Structure formats: structure tokens, C-alpha cells
Amino acid sequence: MITMDMIGKVRRMKLRDKFSNSAIAKLTGLSRNTVKKWLKAPSSKAPKYSRESSEGKLTAFEETLEQALTADAHRPKHGRRTAKALFAQIQAQGYRGGYSAVTDFTRAWRELSGKAISKAFAVAVKEVVA
């Protein structure tokens, strides 16, 4: 993560200590291009990188999974569908994503007992990605 402390350290090494860009890169573990970019940039604020949020492969099938999990919640534990069975069900409907996305979703849904899972899952995914 980029912090103002790190940018300040790079600027100090260049301006006060008179290190070269490549020497700063070696000492800090940063790329020479990053060092050069930070030294050229105005020092008012830390750089902010934004990542566009994109719709995941599972998003189209979340409603189907929620319905299945809600129906299964009223069944005895041995009668409920496993994540593997749910994965096979949505694969038959055209899901092309991975099994772990389905297990993560079902685990989160079961922990929250189905309350606002779509929003909580989306926030959790954004935190992991960011």
C-alpha cells in the first residue's frame, strides 16, 4: 500500500540525501519507474488507484442460490443440498464460474442466515479484490 510516509521517504532520499533513482529503488524495493513517477508528481496527496467494479460470474445466479438455500433451510440437515449439488444445479443453467465462488457464497449465506447476503457478499468480495 502506498502511504505518504513512503513517498516522503523517497523524496527525502532524493532531495536531502542525493541518492539516484536506481539507488532509491534498490533501498526501498520499488520499481525505478515508480520512484521516478513519485518524484515528478506534486506532493499534495497520496496517489489513489481506483478499480472498476465489475459484475462477477456468480451475480446472475445469486437469486437461484438464495432460493435454493432458503428452501433447504426448512429441511432437516441431512436433507439439505450440499454446495457441490448447488454448483451442479447452476452449472446446468449455464454458470461458468468456479466452485469456490459458490462455496464462499453458500458459507456466507448460512452464517448470515440469508439476511442481506447479496450486499454483504459483494462488500466481502470487493475487500478481497482491493
C-alpha positions in Angstrom: 0.0 0.0 0.0 1.2 3.4 -0.9 1.5 5.8 2.1 2.6 9.4 2.4 5.4 8.1 4.6 6.8 6.1 1.8 6.5 8.9 -0.7 8.1 11.2 1.8 11.0 8.8 2.4 11.6 8.6 -1.4 11.6 12.4 -1.7 13.9 12.7 1.3 16.4 10.2 -0.2 16.4 12.1 -3.5 16.4 15.7 -2.3 18.3 15.6 1.0 20.5 12.5 0.7 21.1 13.0 -3.0 20.5 9.3 -3.9 20.0 8.3 -7.5 16.6 6.9 -8.6 18.1 3.5 -9.0 19.7 3.6 -5.6 16.3 4.6 -4.1 14.6 1.8 -5.9 17.1 -0.8 -4.6 16.8 0.5 -1.0 13.0 0.7 -0.9 12.2 -2.3 -3.1 10.2 -0.1 -5.5 10.5 0.0 -9.3 12.7 2.7 -10.8 9.6 3.8 -12.8 7.6 4.2 -9.6 10.3 6.2 -7.9 10.6 8.5 -11.0 6.8 8.9 -11.1 6.6 9.8 -7.4 9.3 12.3 -7.7 7.6 14.0 -10.6 4.2 14.1 -9.0 3.1 17.0 -6.9 3.4 16.2 -3.2 0.0 17.3 -2.1 -1.7 13.9 -1.6 -1.1 10.2 -1.9 -1.9 8.6 -5.3 -5.3 6.9 -5.3 -5.9 3.9 -7.6 -9.4 3.1 -8.4 -10.5 -0.3 -9.7 -13.7 -0.5 -11.7 -16.2 -2.9 -10.1 -17.3 -5.5 -12.5 -20.1 -8.0 -12.2 -18.9 -11.4 -11.2 -19.9 -14.6 -12.9 -21.9 -15.7 -9.9 -24.0 -12.5 -9.8 -26.6 -13.8 -12.3 -27.1 -16.9 -10.2 -27.2 -15.4 -6.7 -31.0 -15.3 -6.7 -31.2 -19.0 -7.7 -28.8 -19.9 -4.9 -30.7 -17.8 -2.4 -34.0 -19.5 -3.3 -32.4 -23.0 -3.0 -30.7 -22.2 0.3 -34.0 -20.7 1.7 -35.9 -23.8 0.7 -33.2 -26.0 2.2 -33.2 -24.1 5.4 -36.6 -25.6 6.3 -35.4 -29.2 5.7 -33.6 -31.3 8.2 -29.8 -31.0 8.0 -29.3 -34.4 6.2 -31.9 -33.5 3.6 -30.2 -30.2 2.5 -28.3 -29.8 -0.7 -24.6 -29.5 -0.5 -22.6 -26.8 -2.1 -21.5 -29.4 -4.7 -25.1 -30.1 -5.6 -25.9 -26.4 -5.8 -22.9 -25.9 -8.0 -24.0 -28.7 -10.4 -27.5 -27.2 -10.5 -26.4 -23.8 -11.6 -23.8 -25.3 -13.9 -26.7 -26.9 -15.7 -28.3 -23.5 -16.0 -25.2 -22.1 -17.7 -22.9 -21.0 -14.8 -19.2 -21.0 -16.0 -17.5 -19.8 -12.8 -15.6 -21.8 -10.2 -16.8 -24.0 -7.4 -15.0 -21.9 -4.7 -17.2 -18.8 -5.5 -20.3 -21.0 -4.9 -18.9 -22.4 -1.6 -18.0 -18.9 -0.4 -21.4 -17.6 -1.2 -23.2 -20.5 0.5 -21.0 -20.3 3.6 -21.6 -16.6 3.9 -25.4 -17.1 3.4 -25.5 -19.7 6.0 -23.6 -17.6 8.5 -25.9 -14.7 8.0 -29.0 -16.9 7.7 -29.9 -15.3 4.4 -30.2 -11.7 5.7 -28.9 -9.3 3.1 -26.4 -11.7 1.8 -26.0 -10.2 -1.6 -24.8 -6.9 -0.2 -22.6 -8.5 2.4 -21.1 -10.9 -0.1 -20.5 -8.0 -2.6 -18.7 -6.0 0.1 -16.6 -9.0 1.1 -15.6 -9.7 -2.5 -14.6 -6.0 -3.0 -12.4 -6.1 0.1 -10.7 -9.2 -1.1 -10.1 -7.8 -4.6 -8.9 -4.4 -3.4 
